[in-house]
């Protein structure tokens, strides 16, 4: 299974993704970490661009093919990157769960952005202004959405694992069983 966390910086994606990884033992791929490693290597004169996502896609594919569950932590702001994750899931023969993390409380979201520290050495955290100006296209299909103004990280992980269990149970049920009362 490929689980992709998407959303603007400061919404709580990383906190929830790390907690889900701890609960499930999944492989964790964080775009911020990959992009900062590329910057540190100094091999990309024009900046990282799509390179971080391309590296993460290949790492996800390799791990999915090994039978690992993969959790990806990224902004995933455009249809192109969302389609790439779908394609990786198809290539690996894995299910995809898109999770969009939002924070509907603008004051809380701003506080998180302005007070956050980074655990990725060398990474400069975004400013509130950069978050507000960040490109973020609407979704074609509604993802599983978590509003961190309303749910704690622990509750979010519980909701995700419950959703995954329901999907797993449904995939093991024949169509005739689904409609039995």
N, C-alpha and C positions, 0 to 999 in steps of 0.2 A: 504494500500500500504506500502511496505517495501522498503525504499531507503537506500542503503548501499554505503557509501563513502569509497573508498579504495585508497591507494597510500602511498608512502614513507613519512616519517616525513619531514615537512618543505615545502610541496608542496602547502599548502593552504586549506587542507580538512576541518579543524576545522572552519576556517573563513567562508567558503562557507556553511558548514553544519549548523552553528549557524544562519547565515543569512536566510537560507531556512526555518529553524524552526520558526524564527521570522515572516517570510512571510506566513507560512502555519498553524502554531499552532500545528505542529506535536510533538510527544514525541521524546525527544533527548536522545540517549544512546551513551556515549563516552567510548570506551575501556580504555583509559588512566585513566579516573576517577574510573572506576570499579577496574582496576588492582591496582591502588594506594590504594584504600580502602581495598582491600585484603591484600596488604603489611602492611598497618597500623594496621590491625587486628592481624597480626602476627600468623595466624593460619596455614599457609602453609610453612612448614620447607624447602621445596625444591624450593621455588619461585612460582610465579603465573602460569607459563606454559600456558596451554589452559584454565585455570579456568575463566579468565576474559571474554573470548569469550563464554564459556558455560553459564555463568551468563547472559550475554547480550542476547544470543539466547533465553533463557527462559523468560526474561523480554520483549523482542520483541514479542514473541509468545503470551504472556498474553495480551499485549496491542493491538496487531492485532486482537485477538479474541474479544476484547471489541469494535472493530471498529475504533481504532485510527490509524492514519498514523504514521509510525515510521521511524525516521532518525537515522542511525547508523554511527558513526565516528570511523574508525579503519584503520590500515594498511592493514589488510586482505591479507597477503602476499602469502598464499599457497592455493592450490586447495581444501584442506580439509576444510578450513574455508569458502571458497566461496561456496562449496557444502552445508555446514551447513546452510548458509543463504537461499539458494534455498529451502532446506528442510523445514525450518521454514515457508517460504512463502507458500509452498504447504500445510503444516499442517494447516495453518490459512486460506487457501483459498484466499490468497492475491496476488496481483501482486508484482513483484520484479523489481526494477530498480537498476542495478549495475552502479555506477559512479566511474570511475578511474580518480583521479586528479594527473596530472603530472606538472612539471615545466621544460620545455625544455631548459631554459637558466641556464646552470650549475653554472655560477657565481652568478646569482640572487638566485638560490636555496641554494647555499652555504651561501650566506649572510643571508638569512632567518634563516637557521639552526643555524648559529653562533651568531646571535643577538637576538634570540627569548627568551622570558621569558615564564614561565608557569603560568597558572591560576589554576593549580591543586596543592594544598599545598603538599609539600614533594616529588613531582615528579621531577626527574632529567632529564632535556632536553637532547636529544641525541646529540652526537658530529657529525661533518661532516664525520669523519672517520667511525663512527658506521652506518651512513646513507648509505655510499658507500658500506659497507660490509653487509648490511641488506639483509637477504634472501627475495627474491621477485620473485615468479614463474610467467612465462608468462600465460596469460589468455587462456583458451580453446575457449571461445566465446568472441568476442570483446565487452567490456562494453561501455557505454556512456562515452566519454573521454573529459575532460576539461584540457586545457593547461593554467595554470595561468601565464605563461610568455606572453600570448597573450590576455587573458580576465581578467577583474577586477572581484572581488567577486560579485558586483552588476550585471554585465553582465552575469556571470555564473549562478546566481539565475534566471535571466530572461530566459536564455537558458533552464534551467531545467524545470521551470514552463511552458514554451512554449512546451517542449517535453511532459510533463505530460498531457497538454491539448490536444495535437495531439493524444496521446495514448487513452485518455478518449473519444475523439470524434470518433476515429476509433473503439473502443470497442462497441460503441452505433450504429454503422453503419452496416447494413446487407451486406453480400458479394455482392449482386446485386448492391447496392448503391455505393460500392467502385469503380466499373468499369464504372459507368455512367459518360458520358461527357456532 
